[in-house]
């Protein structure tokens, strides 16, 4: 059913999903209100790497969503200007190396790797001069790209809300429901009500805050538990230019511990480096603006970056940022996109894991279509239907 022209849409959350939904709703003639408790793109939408891949999800239900969103990113770059949102097509490589150079006279994987690297030199950019044992191509400019998440999210929000009061500061603390469990508003900061006929929950890993928002008649939480994976990242500025090669690593310390940090050179001359994932329990999830950073883990990432490329080593590159963020994980690894079971006019979009920036635009477009037209036509949302968890819960009972 198409909402009336005076429909009041409230989006809870100012990350990439909320901003994209607001943007596409505004393109369809609606004026949504976005409520954000801290600032736009203050969490993963401002601290993620922004790597985009056309076909890396083809073997999963997320594949069609990713393909659609990859195309939308190119359209958004035309709309906002590629330079303004840090968008460009990229080459993408997989590399393998060890953290330290072997002592003279010994032949280890690292030293043998140097010899292999010389044979692979045409595949690797000149700045990637570390002790590398293998180089392989994962993607090219037809299939991979990048965007600056913070810049994109803010561009979407500015286009959707501008300088009006559509973007409001506050913490959503509940839903206001009518006698037929239809939404009539959202409670903000426990003290004021923002009227609404449609509400979108775009809360990322903080979606669990909505567990009790179904009211006294709700026999179980509105949504399944959304997990969180914490990633650390640093931003380095090398003294020399680096090319548009995204680097995925298979990295083994001398202790035997394996890690897989990623390096994303950006158009602004910085190199975004991330890794060291940690699973976080929902009860231990901090607020977006108070995520603690481990100096040790950040230092590990910098050490690996310097081993990959001498221009990124300490003393050669300048450290511009050290940060951490949390990526939302659904129980089955597939995002939740659609209507919240048991309520009228309430929608959810969360659980996009490491592909939130990639799939943000297509998710926002599909959500806007669902709200305005009653169904999504740009992508099939059946695989993302939140009711799949309600069905499982009913079967258990």
N, C-alpha and C positions, 0 to 999 in steps of 0.2 A: 504494500500500500504506500503510495507516494505521500510524504508529509505535506501538510498545507503550506502555502507560501509564507505564512507567519510562523512556521515551525521554529522553535528556539532550540538550537543545538549547543550543548556545552561539552567541551572536550577537556578531560582531566589529564593533564600532563603536557609539558612543553618541550618534549624531545622530538626526534625525527618523525615518529609515527603520528604524534599529535599535530605537529606542524604541517606534515604532508596532508593529513586529513582536513585540516583547516583550509589549506591552500586549495585543494580540489573542490571542497564545498563552496568556497568563495567563487571559484570559477563557474560553478553551477548556479550562482545567484543567491546563495545563502550567506548569512553573516554570523558565523559561529563565535561563541565565546570560549576562550581558552583560559583555564585556571592552572597556574604553575606556582608551586610553593617556594621556589628559589629563583631561578632565572632560566631563560630559554637555553636549551642545550647545555645545562650545567652538569649533566652526568655523562653516560657513554656517548650520547649524541654530540657532545662537544669534545670528547677525549678519545674517541675511536680512531682507527687509522684511515677509514674511507676507501678501502680496496673494493673494487667492483669486478665481478666475473660473470660473463654471459652464461656459461654452461656448466659451472662446477657443481650445480645442484641438480643436474639432469636426471640422476639416478634416484632422486627422492621426490616426494610430493611437492617440494618447494620449487622444482625445476621451472614450471611455467610462470610462476610468480617472479622468479629471478630474471627470466628472459624478458618479461614485460617490463620489469623495473630497470633493467640494464638499458633498454631503449628509452624509457622515460628520463633517465639521468642525462642522456644526450640531449633530449628535448629541453630539459631544465637548464642545461648549459647554454643552449641557444637563447632561452628566455631571460636568464639572469646575466649572461656573459660568462664564458668559461673561466676567465681570469678572476672574476669576482667570487667564484665558489671553488676555486682550486681544482677545476676539472681538466683532465686530459686522458688520452689513451696511453697505454703503457705496454712495455714488455714485462714478462714475469718469469723468473728463474727459480729453480730449486738448487740449493748448493749444500754440500756436506763438508765438514771440516772438524779438526780437533782444536782445543783451546790453546795448546802450547806447542812451540816448535821443538822437535826432538833434539837431543844432544848430538854433537858432531860425531859422525861415524856410525850412528844407529840408523836402522831402516825400519820405520814404523809407518802406520797408516797415514800419519800426517806428512811424513817426508815423501812417501810414495804418492801421496795426494798431490804434492807440488808438481811432480812429474806429469801426473794425469792432467792437472790444471793447464799446463803448457799446451797440451794437445787440444784442450777444450777452449783455448783462448778466444776463438772467433765467437763463441757463445756468450762470453762474459765481458762486461764493460771494463775499461781500463782501471777504473777506480776500485774495482773489486779485486784487490791484490793480495788477499790473505792466503793462508795455508789451506787450500781447498782441494778436496779429494775427488769431487765430482760436480759437474754443472749440467743441468738439464733444463729444457724449456717447458714451462707450464702454460704459457699463454702469450699472445702477441697483441698488437694494437687492434685487431679485429674482435678479440674476445676478452680483453681485460682493460680496465681503466681505473681512475681514482678520482676522488672528490674530497674537499676539506669538509668534514661533517659539521663543524661549528658554523662555518660560513654558509653552507647550504641550508641548515636548519633555520638559521636566523633570516636568510633570504626568503624562505618559504613563509615564515611567520610574519615577516614584515609585509609581504605581498598579501597575506590573508587578513591581517589585523591592522596594519599600518600604525598610526599614532592614536587610534581610537581606544575606547575602554573595552574593546573586545578581548584584550589580553589583560587578565587580572591576576594579581598576586594573592596567594592564599593556599591553604591546605584543605583539600576536599576531605571531609570527615564522615560523610554519609550521603545516602540517597533519600529523597522525599518521595514516597510512594502513595498512590491513590488506592481506593478500595479494591480495584482489580489488578493491583500490583503494577500499575502503569506509573512511569516516572513523571513527576511533576516539578522536580527541582533537585538541586544538590545542596548539601549543607557544607559551608565553608568555615573553617576555623571554629567549628562547634557553636557558632553564634549567628550566622547570617545565611539566608537562603537565596540562591540564584535560580530563578525559574527556568525550567527546561521541559521540552517535550521529547527530546532525544539526548542521551548522554553517551559519550564515548570514553571508555576507560583505556587510556594509553599511558599506563603507569610503569611499564617496564618491570624490573624485578620487585618494585614496590606494589605490584598488583595484589599481593597478599593483604595489603591494608584494607582491601574491600571485602574481606572474608565475611564480615558480619553486616554488610550493607543491605542484605536481602530482607532485613526486618525480623520481627519476632516469629513470623510464620515460616521462616526458612529453616528447613530441617538439616541443611548442610551448607558449607560455604558456597558463595556464588561461583567460584572458580576453583580449579585444582591448584595445588601449591605450585608456585612458580619459583624455580631455583635460581641461583645466581653464581656466575663464575667471575672471579675478580682477575683482572689483568693489569699489570703495571706497564707504563710506557714512559719513554723519554723523547725529547726533541733535541736534536743536535744540529748545529750549523757548522759544516766543514768550511775550510778556507778556500777550497777549490770546488768548481761545479761538479755535480753528479748527474748522471743521466736518468731517464724515466724507466729504470729497471726496478721492479718490485722483487724483493729477495725473500724467499722462504727457505728456512734452514733446517738441516738435520744435523744437530750439533751434539757432540759427545765430549764431556769433561774427562780428564785423566782418571777421575774417581770412578768413571763408568756411568755417571748420571747423564741421561740424554734430555735435551730440551730442544725446542724449535721456535726460537724468536723470529720475528719478521721485521724487515726493513723497508720502509716506503719513502723514497726520495719525493719531495713535494716541489711543485713549481716555484714556490717562494725561496728555494735554496736550502731549506731545512730537510732533515731526514728523521722521520718518525720511526721509532724502534719500540717494539712491544714484545711481551712474552710473560713467562713465569705464571701460568694460570693457577688459581686456587679456588676450590669449591667452598662457597660460603653458605652456612645454614640460614634459613629465613630469619630466625630470631636474632642473628648476629649482623644483619644488614644495617649499615649506618645510613644516615641521611645523605642525600646526594652531595651536599656541600661539605661534608665532614668525613670523607673517605680517607683513612690513614694510608700513608705511603711507606713502604719498607725501603730504607736506604740500601740495604743489602741486595734486595732483588733488583732495584734500579741499577745498582752498580754491576750486578751480573750481566744485565742487558747491555750496558755500556761496554763491558769487557768483551762480550761476544761481538758487538758491532765493530770494535777496534781490531779484533782478530780477523774479521771479514774484510775490512778496508782500513788501511793505515790513516786515511784522511778523517776517519771517525774516532780514532784513538784519543785517549786523554792527552792533553797537551797540543793536539792538532785541531780538534773540534771544540766548539763552545756549547756548553749545556744550556739550553734555553727553557726547558720545562721538565719537571718530574711529576708524574701523576698516576692515578689509578682509577679504574671504573669497574662497574659490574654489568655483566651481560645477562639478560633474562633467558632462562631455560625452561621450556615446558616439559612435563613428565615424559612425553614420547618424542621429544626433539623436533616437533612440528609446531609452528606458531598457532596461536588461537586468534582467529579473525572471524568475527560474526556476532550474532545476537547472543546475549547472555540468557541461558535457559531460565525459565520461570519468571522473567520480568518482561514488561512491555516497554519498548523504547530505549533499552539499555544495550550497548554494544561494547565489544572488547577487541583490542588488538595488542597482543604481547607475545613474548616467548620466541623472539626472532634470533636469539643466540648471537653468534658472531656475524650474522648476515643482516643485522638490523639496518645499517646504512644502505646496503645494496637494495634491500626489499622495502625500504621505507616509502618511496614514491608509489609503487604499485599497490602497497597496502593502503596508503591514503586514498588513492583513486578508487580502489574497490570499496572501501568503507564509505566514501562519498556516494558512490553509485547505489550501494545498499540502502543508505539512509534516504536518498532522494527518490530513487526509482523502485525501491523494494527488492532489488537484486543486483548483483554485480555482473556486468557484461564484459569487462576488460579482462577478467581472469576468473576461472572457476574456483569458488571458495569452499567447495564441499569438503575437501581434505582438511580444511582448517576450522571446521565448524566446532565451536566449544561444546556442543551437545554430545560429542563423542565420549567425553569424560562422564557426563551425566548418565549415558547409557551403560557405561562400564560400572558405575556406582550402583545403578539399579540392578544390574545382573548379579553383583556381589550380594546384595541384600536378598 
